[in-house]
Amino acid sequence: MAVEGFAFSLRQRVVLRDLDAFGHVNNAVFLTYVENARVAYLAAVVGARAREEIRNIMASVTIEYRAEVSYDDELEIGVRVDRIGTKSFQLAYRIVRGDGEVAADVTSAQVMFDFDAGAAIAVPDTWRAAIEAHEGRA
């Protein structure tokens, strides 16, 4: 199942530990889902597979919840880069249930970061080129 408007997506199955006392996926678990999708996107698109290659931190995130998600639902999480700045990039995510209903729309700002220096760094030119090619902007 593809997510319309997203060239990359990751499939995620809801497991028991994702549920809260009300029997649906806890709001905080959505952050784990988008983290899984973001890491998979970076591996596939820019080749950042090892922890030290990822080199970015989340500066902000916004989640708009649209539909309940429950145990054993199969989700498809679309990911795309909407904007690339000098030191940061903005990701958009769409989480879709197996029945096609949109469960959440998410945006995050990622800042490139040198963990040794403790400072923001420029988005590498190789990342910029790979992202733009993947997103059809090259």
N, C-alpha and C positions, 0 to 999 in steps of 0.2 A: 504494500500500500504506500503510495507516494503522498507527499503533502504538497498541495497546489501552491505554486509560487516559491518553492524551495528546491534547489538542485541537490541538496544533501539532506538525508534523514537517517534517523537511528530508531530501530524498533526496541521497545522496552515493555516487559511484562510486569504487571503489578503483583507483588508478592505480599504475604501476610504482614511482614514487619513494616510495610508502608502505611498500614491502616491505623487510624486513631480510634478512640473509644466510641465514636459514632459509626464505625464500620466503613468509612470511606478514606481515601488517601488524604493524609494530613497535609495541610498547606505547605509546611516546611519541606516535605519530600519532593515537591515540585522543583526545588533548588537542586536536589540530587539528580533528578531527571535531566535538567538542563546542563548540569555539570557533565554528566555522562555524554550527552550529545555534543557539547562544546569540545571535550577532549577527543572524541571520535572525529569531529570535524577537523580539528587542528592536525590530527594524525593523518587523515586522508588528504587534506588540501595543502598543508604546508610541510608535512613530514615530521611534525613535532610529536615524537612518540615517547621519549624518555622524559622524566620529570624535569630535568634540567634544561630540556629543549623547549618546554612550554613557555616559560619566561613571561607570563602575564598574570595580572591579578584582577579580580573583579572590583571595580570602583563603585558600581551601583547596579541595582536590578529592580525591575518593575514587573509585577505579575498581575495580569487581569484574568481572574478565574471565571470560566464560562459555564462549565458543566462538571457534575460530580464524576469522580473516577473511583472504581471499586476493585475488590480483589479479583485477580485473574484477568482483568481487562488487558488487552494488548494495545499499546500506545505506539504511535508513530510520531517522532519528534523531529520537525523540520528545523534546520539551522541555516542562516545566511548572514553575511556581513552586509549591513546597510550603509555603513560609513567607515572610512579609514581616515584618521587624522595623522598628525605628526608622531604622537606617542601613544595613541589609543585607537581602538576601533569599537564600533557598536554592532552587537549581534542581535538579531531577531530570531525568535523561536516560536513555533506553533506546535502545541501538543494536541494530537487528534486521537480520539478513541477509535477502536476497531469498527464501530458502527458509522464512522464518518463525522461524528459530532466533535466540534472544537472544544477541548477541555480547558485550554488556557493559551493566552498570548503573552509572551515574555520578551523583554528587552534587557540587555546588559551592556554596560560599558566596561571594556577590558583595557587595562593600562599595561604597556610593556614595561618590564621591571628588571633591574639588575639587583639581584638579591644580595650579592656581596657588598655592593656600594650603597644599597638601600635607597635607590633613586630610580625615577622613571627614565626610560631610554626610548630612542626612536624605534618605530616599527621597521623591522628589517626590510630592505628593498626586495629580498627574495620572497618574504611573506606577502608583501604588497602585490608583487607580480603574480604569485600563485593564486591569491584570493581574487584578484581582478580577472584572471583567466577563468577561474572556476565559476565566478558569478556572471561571466559573459560580458565583462566591461573592458577587456583588453583589446 
